[in-house]
Amino acid sequence: MNSDALGTGQESHTVLLVDDEIMVIEVGEAILGRLGHTVITAMSGEEALAKFKTHRQEIGCVVLDLTMPGMDGKEIYQRLRKLSPDLPIIIASGLAVDQVISEFGDIDIQPTSIIQKPYQIASLSGKIQEIFNGYK
């Protein structure tokens, strides 16, 4: 796969990556870094909201795990939407896409995209490119 297919050489953006599993954070951070993006990580809902409030002007997209202890991804999603209704948010889950969609059926503003875990570099790259090409 050449570097253009990975999205490198494109404009760099800051991505907030939220997951409670360190291995997922490390893999996601490596992939996003390889794609040329700056990554801010959070391992809990509280940490994600605090980092978003601190860096909201920099963050162009959030990759958010759906299933987390304490504040789950759906609650974090709703709180982020209240702070920034137009913020692109990718929901990451090991669940089937239709299950994830049904989780958000009662919410007015649907997630920007859904990605299956574990991350594949091509799929994460594609989702990120779609978002930043549409939100310039």
N, C-alpha and C positions, 0 to 999 in steps of 0.2 A: 504494500500500500504506500503510495507516495505521500509526501508531506501535505500536498493540497487536499488530498482525500481525508486527511486527519484534521483539516481545518487550521493547520499551522500556516503562518504567513498572513493570516487574517488579523483584523483588529483584535487586540487583547481586551478581555472583559474580566470583571471580578464576579466570581460565583461563590455563593454561600452554600456549602455542602453540609447537610445535617443528617447524621446517622449515629446510632448508639453503639455500633460495632466498629472497633478500631481498625480491623482489617478492611472493612468497606471504606472507611475514611481514607486509609492509606492508598488503596487502589484507586478510588475516585480522585484523590488529590494528585496522584501520579499521572493518571489519564488526562485530567484537566490541565495540569502543568505542561504535559507533553503537547497539548493542543495550543499552548501559549497563553493560557488564562491564569489569572491570579486567583488563588483559592483561600477562602476563609472557612474554617471548619468549626462545627459545633456538635457536641455529643449529647445534647439534651434540648428540650424545648425552651427552657429558661435561658440557656446559653445562646441558642439560636436567636431568640427575640432580643436579647441584650446586644449581641453582635450586629444584628440588623439595625437596631436603633443607633448604634455607634457609627456604622459604616453605610447607612442607607443611601447616601449620595454616590457611593462607589459601586454598590452591588447591582449588577444588571440581571441576575437570574438566581433562583434558588433551586437546588436539587435536594428534595426532602423525602426522607424515609417515612413510610406510612405507619409502620408498626414499631413503636418505641415505648419503653416503660415511662410511667409518669404521664407527662403531657404527650399524647400521641400525635402522629402526623396530621390528622384531620384538625385537631384543635390548634396546632401550630399554624397550619394553613389558614384557618379562619382568622387568627390573630394577625398574621402577616397581611392578609387581604384588607383588614381594617386599617392597618398602617399605610398600606400602599396597594390600592385596588387594581392597578395596572401591572403590578410586579409579575413577571413571568415565573411560574413555579412548575417544576417538573416533579411529579410524584414518583418515587422509586419504591418498588415493592416486589417481593417474590410471589405475590398473588397473581392470578390471571388478570389480564387487563379488564375484562368485564366485571370481575369482583371489585376491582379498584373503582371503576366507574360507578358501580352501585353504592359504594361507600359515600360518594359525593353527590348522590342523586337529590338530596334535600338542600343543596347549597346553590345559591344564585350564580356565583361566578365559578365556573368549572376550572380544574387545573389546566394549565397551558398544554401539558403533555404528560404522558405516563411512560416510564421506562422499567423494563424488567431487570431485577437483580438475579444473579450477579451481573455487574456491568460488563458489556463488551465494548471495546474501544470504538468500533465503527458505529454502534447504535448510540452511545453517549455523544460521540462527535456529531452525528447526524442531528440529534435532538438539540444540542447546543447551537449548531449552525442554523437550524430552522428558527430558533428563538431570536438569535442575534441578527439574522438577515431580515426578520420581520419586525424588529424593535429598534431599528437604527434611529 
